[in-house]
Amino acid sequence: MREGEVIQIGRPVDIVLNPADSYVADFTEDVPLMRVISVGDVMDQVAETGPGANGGEPISADAVLEELVPRLAAGATAFAVQAEDGRALGTVRAPAVLEVLARDHGRRQGR
């Protein structure tokens, strides 16, 4: 909101990544992307379905990318994105997470 007027409505990730104007961009510039972008936002969808259809450690599509950082540091390279019922939804690979981290760093350096 700006002066009582709603400027933008949406999911936090959409607002942070695609601000409606410079006011919203300034307001959200300190929001860490790793805390608002979910695994489901960056996963590659998979054609196969069923438990174990994807390679990598299992992770929920709702998990935020920040949750993956310690696992990446420990050597994980891919994550099997799963629905609550265990269905394979897709895969998130380390480069996709690192790309978001680099984008976040670039946003902060560009101030």
N, C-alpha and C positions, 0 to 999 in steps of 0.2 A: 504494500500500500504506500501511496505517496499522497500526502495531504488529503487523506480520506478517500482517495480513489484507488480501486484495485487496478494494478498495473499488469499483473500476470498471475494466472492460475495454472497449476500443473503439478506433476510429480517433482520432488526436489531435484532429481537428476536432470529432468528436462529444463527446469528453471536455471540451474547452474550451467548446463552445457549450452543452452540456447536462450540467453536472457532477452526479454522483449525490447529493452532499451538500455542506454548507458547507466541509468539510475539502478536498474535491477542488476546489471553487471557489477557496478561498484558495490552494491549491497552484498552480493554473493561472492566477491573475489577472495575472501578469506575462508570460504568453505572448502575443506579438503575433498577433492574429487574421490579419493579412495574411500571416503566415508559415506558417499551418496550413490556411487555407481555400484550396481549389484552385478553379481556373476551373470545373471540372465541378460543384462544389458550388453555384455561383450562376448557372450558365448557364440561359438559356431554351432549351428543346429546340426543334429545328426539324423541320418535317414533311418538307421537301425533303431529298434526299440527293445526294451526289456532290460532287466538288471545286468550290469556288466557289459553293455553294448559299447560303451565308450572306454577308452584307456584313461588311466590316471586315477588319482585319489578322488573319492566321492565328495561332492559338495552340493549344497542346496542352491537353487537358482536365486533365492532371496538373500543369500549371504552377500555382504558388501566386500569389495575387493580388499579392503584393509585386513580382513580375516585371512587372506591368502599369503600375505607378506611373510609371516614367520615360516610358513610351509615352503615358500619359494626359497627363502634363505637356507632352509634345511635340505634343499636339493630337489624339491618337487618341480616338475616341468610341465605337467598337465593335470587338469582336474576334470573328472567325469561329473557333469552337471545332472542332478537327478531331481525328479519330482518327489513329493512327499511319499508317494506309493512305490518309489524305487525305479520308476520308468526313466530311461535315459532321455534326456532332453538335448544334450549337446556336450561340447567340450570347450574348456577355457585353457589356453596354452599360456605359458609364461610371457611370451612377447606381447600378448594383448594386455596383460596386467602392467607390464613395464611401460608400454606405450601410454597408458593412463597416468602412471607415475611421472613420466617425462612431461606429459601435457600439463599436469598439475605444477610441476617445477617451473615450466615455462610461463605459466600464468603468474606465478609468484615473482619471477624474475622480471616480468614485463611491467611491473608497477612503476 
